[in-house]
Amino acid sequence: MLYTYLGFFGFTFFVIFYTVFKLRKDKFTTSEGYFLAGKSLTGPIIAGSMILTNISTEHLIGMNGSSYKNGIIIIAWEVTSAIALVIAAIYFIPKFMKMGIFTIPEFLEKRFDGAVRSVVAFLLMSSFVITLLPIVLYSGAINIESVFDFSSIFNISKEHSLIYTVLVIGIIGSFYAVFGGLKAVAYSDSLNGIGLMLGGLLIPTIALYQIGDGNMLTGLSTVYDFAPDKFDIIGKPDSVLPFSVLFTGLMINQLYFWGMNQAIIQRAFGAKNLVEAQKGLIYTGVLKLFVPAIIVLPGLIAFYYFQDQYYETPDLIYPMLVKKVLPTYLYGFFAAVILGAVLSTFNSVLNSASTIFCLDIYKKIIDKNVSDAKLVKYGKLSSVVLAIIAICVAPMVAYAPEGLYQLLQELNGIFFIPISSIIIAGIFFKQINTKGAKAGLFFGFTFYILTTFILDLNIHFVHLWGIEFVLNFIIMFLVSYLFPTVEEHPYMDKGSDEKSWPAVKTAGLILVTLTILIYVLLS
């Protein structure tokens, strides 16, 4: 147990000391310094922070649990991200950076009006604090509890142990976001990202080595031969994630998440220049092609070990696999990696939620003349309040029937699809006016809640995303046509002052080709 604690506290404190050292000369007295890291981030730092903001225990637990139960078909959540990142790098980020915006709602005000900005800001904050952060905290607590078994150590119930663990993780995560702003988040993410890749790869590497008696390829072949149907990337029409969703709602979700989601794209807003922002997005796309080795492959290996023993509780499978294959002397390091992944997503999303509150709600609605110093102060205060709300909601998540990751995606659809439709309309279609955007936003929000949570249409929720997206555009064009207004769009016509990365299109083409090859090779 000594090695466990040494490994855990050693890596955790190393990340803290490294982050403090890197930020020792920084004074966060301006909103740009606090919320956008002083526009100082480079491509590798952006990529590391993006991948860690994205990958957390809801992936390690949720995605592996889903692949254990449903097979490799759920890899689509990951590899299609590369295509979305290419589109974001070429089309979205140049537009956003040209406008000099801090937040996505700010873009919507410049394109439409302040009311659209305020509504979307509120929806985004809600999606962060009520859905994403609680699931991240709870899934992280499950993993930490599985390693340290605090319930036995302190002689308390599992439920109480998870609640206390959620509280501790939330407090530690808040520390980064509150006192260091985006720059502290980005630097700590980079180290935690390295730890996650190393620690995450340890599990399938050791497992396949053991299964193959010293030969990993033999181990992989054995796992495949044991259940070849689990490696069917196309799947069946009634699969948990049918192949057909790639052509309906999945890519819309990916475009939103990687090109318009404040928690992700804020890292690119903090880039030194457009070139570094585009590099960061492309580097992230490269990493996303390797991520399935950490959050999909272990679930397939777990089926070889446990068969269908945990089909009713798939979110327990990853901790069980870790206990089975990982040497005890590595428990501490792995637990630190898990904590780092949780903290990364938690503090990144918390920082983005605080940014939206301060810039899109407080400065816009409450006090338009607030000073930068006060804005930073309120940014820290709002982070604390939002963290407390997320911590209180987290225990209510419990074990979702279809798994934590599936629950997260279903809830995300409430916010992502309506918002993505009006952002895409704002970027590419001058014909859509403010009235059309408002109608589309209201319709999309109502449509998804009715069709997913009230009516039983027996349609996969990702297909509903696609249907809703199309209907949103029909509504927006129709309302804009019936109620025309004269609106100026200088930001749509103005050319960019910054030069793009010359290799962005070539790198993007390679990434898209590799994504298609993955499907060809595994089909």
Steps between C-alpha positions, in 0.01 A plus 500: 500500500798729560593489130140586412503816709851597388406465135175687546629796697831509310342553157219722630735739682740501205221633276407764760860618551566508124187711439583739785858535367383580146255762629723654769548827306143535374265756649143446388365854515338510154215296359718395204769378737259307721250365247723462189842431659626837374479372139822303558415135428683297234377209287628213720367663820162560335483138380597362839241713675228420245552126522500507882193724511331240281633175647413435861359220710163517328702372201725255685202356684213580265658427162676185619178387663318559174759319286493206745124474456451620142830442323736714295215678319505775762846604370304736273473746790878540485643457150242721326620782726806530274280605206321759713833641621618540141184692409536715814864578419430602140162674526395580859804619692617754236154660515492509880855632544447765234214635712718506814235334714543347846189280496264327257196697628694819417511388135123450505443856620719645225319286241146525643425692821552518876193290582636202304832543680336500843278198435786292359729605785242376751452172310876440482549565871214261575646228278839533673383513860196268493612228258873485420668597828289275728558196275874572488517530878295188570682278250832625640389413851412146387851449363682651798288295742577183302875557546514616862185334639436787740171344608691212663780717637261739675228242562229690315256406226595516131242773448649722772852430377405612149339819630809592703727421205288720272535783754880471520544479121272800455696712749838412346372559147354835597841610628652489150211676330454765769858605568678437172248563226533341157880500502519289816243264353691468171841432659369248752308331216819452299668299775184312589460424128836327490407310815164396356654370179767304687271375775212427265719300261639295788169318548454352148876449462534291816174315434590402143852404612352267763235354271756437224761348737749772423381585147257792475395420142415146605303646789305729269431211264375290794265777614369538144449126448313476832229742384548615137154659494624754757742630235231569241533876443189516278266316737127453453218753447387454861850543647557748782672724243394389149741568213229710334530770769829606338288647222230662717563655840844379609708735287283795604574418863873467422506832315339669796721337761833570327421823319242686707509362855635771731677251728705373204538793262600741779847341486528602136377852586798518737751422221786736414366527146285323241782267395545365853123464541473297179799287597339431837178378335685277249729354770189422705356316198811284481472413869132411461592218260713339772264560792285186430797290618429646846122537511369226266753213482504433878124442491542236228776335702275507807241290314767232449563492876149544639259407216154639577529505882470881515250567220259653750767731644747567213646805672668270753696310236797735460586513873468119506741465207748738664499292819547180301797597282681789667781419748426640845812717501354696205163564666610836638629634172187382320273657763690828454447475124128445558486797735686710245251408228209589726656827615588594143146473371350644818720808523493561124122493480471700823730766355288517184175519697649784705615676182149483354342626822736796534519612137163397360275550802660725765676748271224492240191517722595602857790748474613606153772727642662247734879528518735220394622454856145457630418266215789273600378514860148402397647229278655338805187544711271355230735200463449420868120530477478292182730236651275471806195447277677229298619323817145498638354357178771232453369236748162506322660349188548156664517212251327590174315199352670532160833612642636841594632587155170424330316712758742788446447496123121487530499799736748691285257487209266735687751782458743410221277460196290821534812705574709344222229564243484875568882530512537326163219718365680806634831407337385385157149635423438874472137429407420390857414797719464549874131405510577180312783414739279551806225284349749224417651509849160476671371230265813283531506517879130407527509235226784302657355495851161387368630229265771363731361520854120528468384327180610145415579521127738202499754699300868501600582828672791569261262468205276747684794740507518485122124538456493792741793670326323488162169618650680783679635627169160472333350703785781760487477549123119509508477756782777712344310497169161583654636768735785667310722756671792713386815387684865583443756219521842667487671207671385262225646716224819628660820321402730354765808695603679186620670246279387139514735208554617410144483126570154498658314363196762236424509386862120501506478283187737246656293488818173448311660225292629321810153515657343339193776236494418399858146417391617321186750286691261409784193435286 
